Amino acid sequence: MSKTVKLIAFAALMALTAVAWAGKTEGPMTVPGATTIDVTEARKLFEAEIPFIDVRKDKDWDAGRVPGAYHLDVKKALTKESLGEIVKPDEAVVFYCNGPKCHRSAKAAAMAVSWGYTKVKYFRDGFPAWKGAGNPVE
């Protein structure tokens, strides 16, 4: 990964962190280096058995999730090493959280890009859209 791409990813991560402090704002529409997906594309990736990473808090995970998703709370458990145990940097991976006002999936996607992941999918609408579309939950 070029130094420029790493700098852009780092700047995006810092911007997301600053926005997260605001609390009530929506997360970004896009994350540099990642592909933003909607619920229809998320379902296709789910059916293709692409790993889904749930980066929400424990209580949200316990309340329901995408079947087969991995739980890596972005603030407690998501590291380059923990992600690497699930997916390789050249494989597709989907990050989701609690929808547009949740910044966790954007932060996670930016982190993965900064670590050299090249097929990062940012499911911005997250679990509420997944469940609302009638997709399976566990």
C-alpha positions as CSV (number, residue, x, y, z in Angstrom):
1,M,0.0,0.0,0.0
2,S,1.4,3.4,-0.9
3,K,2.2,6.0,1.7
4,T,-0.4,8.3,0.2
5,V,-3.2,5.7,0.6
6,K,-2.1,5.0,4.2
7,L,-2.1,8.8,5.0
8,I,-5.6,9.1,3.5
9,A,-6.9,6.2,5.5
10,F,-5.3,7.6,8.7
11,A,-6.8,11.0,8.0
12,A,-10.2,9.4,7.4
13,L,-9.9,7.5,10.7
14,M,-9.1,10.7,12.6
15,A,-12.0,12.5,11.0
16,L,-14.3,9.7,11.9
17,T,-13.1,9.8,15.5
18,A,-13.7,13.5,15.7
19,V,-17.2,13.1,14.2
20,A,-18.0,10.3,16.7
21,W,-17.5,12.7,19.5
22,A,-20.4,14.7,18.1
23,G,-22.6,11.7,18.7
24,K,-25.7,12.8,16.9
25,T,-24.3,13.1,13.4
26,E,-24.6,10.4,10.7
27,G,-21.6,8.4,9.7
28,P,-19.9,9.0,6.4
29,M,-21.5,7.8,3.2
30,T,-18.2,6.4,2.1
31,V,-14.9,5.3,3.6
32,P,-11.8,5.9,1.4
33,G,-10.5,2.5,0.1
34,A,-13.7,0.7,1.0
35,T,-16.9,0.0,-1.0
36,T,-20.2,1.2,0.5
37,I,-22.9,-1.5,0.1
38,D,-26.6,-1.5,0.6
39,V,-28.8,-4.3,2.1
40,T,-29.3,-5.9,-1.3
41,E,-25.5,-6.2,-1.9
42,A,-25.0,-7.3,1.8
43,R,-27.5,-10.2,1.2
44,K,-25.6,-11.3,-1.9
45,L,-22.3,-11.2,0.0
46,F,-23.9,-13.1,2.9
47,E,-25.1,-15.8,0.4
48,A,-21.6,-16.0,-1.0
49,E,-20.4,-16.7,2.5
50,I,-18.2,-13.5,2.8
51,P,-17.3,-12.9,6.4
52,F,-19.4,-10.3,8.2
53,I,-17.8,-8.5,11.1
54,D,-20.2,-7.1,13.7
55,V,-18.3,-4.2,15.5
56,R,-21.1,-3.3,17.9
57,K,-21.1,-3.3,21.7
58,D,-21.6,-6.7,23.5
59,K,-25.2,-5.8,24.4
60,D,-26.1,-5.1,20.8
61,W,-24.5,-8.3,19.7
62,D,-26.4,-10.2,22.3
63,A,-29.7,-8.7,21.2
64,G,-29.3,-10.0,17.6
65,R,-27.0,-10.3,14.7
66,V,-26.4,-11.5,11.1
67,P,-26.1,-15.3,11.3
68,G,-22.5,-16.5,11.3
69,A,-21.1,-13.0,11.9
70,Y,-17.9,-12.5,13.9
71,H,-18.0,-10.2,16.9
72,L,-15.1,-7.8,17.1
73,D,-16.1,-4.7,19.1
74,V,-14.3,-1.9,17.3
75,K,-13.3,-0.4,20.7
76,K,-12.3,-3.6,22.5
77,A,-11.5,-6.4,20.1
78,L,-10.8,-5.3,16.6
79,T,-7.1,-5.4,15.9
80,K,-5.0,-6.3,12.8
81,E,-4.3,-9.6,14.4
82,S,-7.9,-10.4,15.4
83,L,-9.2,-9.5,11.9
84,G,-6.3,-11.6,10.4
85,E,-7.6,-14.7,12.2
86,I,-10.9,-14.4,10.3
87,V,-9.9,-13.0,6.8
88,K,-6.8,-12.4,4.8
89,P,-6.0,-8.9,3.5
90,D,-6.9,-9.9,-0.1
91,E,-10.2,-11.4,0.8
92,A,-13.6,-9.6,1.0
93,V,-15.0,-8.7,4.4
94,V,-18.1,-6.8,5.4
95,F,-18.3,-4.5,8.4
96,Y,-21.6,-3.5,10.0
97,C,-23.0,-1.8,13.1
98,N,-26.2,-0.1,14.1
99,G,-27.0,1.9,11.0
100,P,-26.2,5.4,9.7
101,K,-25.8,7.1,13.1
102,C,-23.4,4.5,14.3
103,H,-19.8,5.3,13.4
104,R,-18.3,2.0,14.4
105,S,-18.4,0.2,11.0
106,A,-16.9,3.3,9.2
107,K,-14.1,3.3,11.8
108,A,-13.6,-0.4,11.4
109,A,-13.5,-0.2,7.6
110,A,-11.0,2.6,7.7
111,M,-8.8,0.6,10.1
112,A,-8.9,-2.5,7.8
113,V,-8.0,-0.3,4.8
114,S,-5.0,1.1,6.8
115,W,-3.9,-2.4,7.5
116,G,-3.8,-3.3,3.8
117,Y,-7.2,-4.9,3.3
118,T,-8.2,-4.4,-0.3
119,K,-11.8,-5.7,-0.5
120,V,-13.4,-3.9,2.4
121,K,-17.2,-3.6,2.3
122,Y,-18.8,-0.9,4.4
123,F,-22.4,-1.8,5.2
124,R,-23.4,1.7,6.3
125,D,-27.1,0.9,7.0
126,G,-26.1,-2.0,9.2
127,F,-28.1,-4.4,11.3
128,P,-31.4,-2.3,11.4
129,A,-31.6,-2.4,7.5
130,W,-30.6,-6.1,7.5
131,K,-33.4,-7.0,9.9
132,G,-35.8,-4.6,8.4
133,A,-35.4,-6.3,5.0
134,G,-36.5,-9.6,6.5
135,N,-33.1,-11.2,6.3
136,P,-32.3,-13.9,8.8
137,V,-31.1,-13.0,12.3
138,E,-29.8,-14.9,15.2
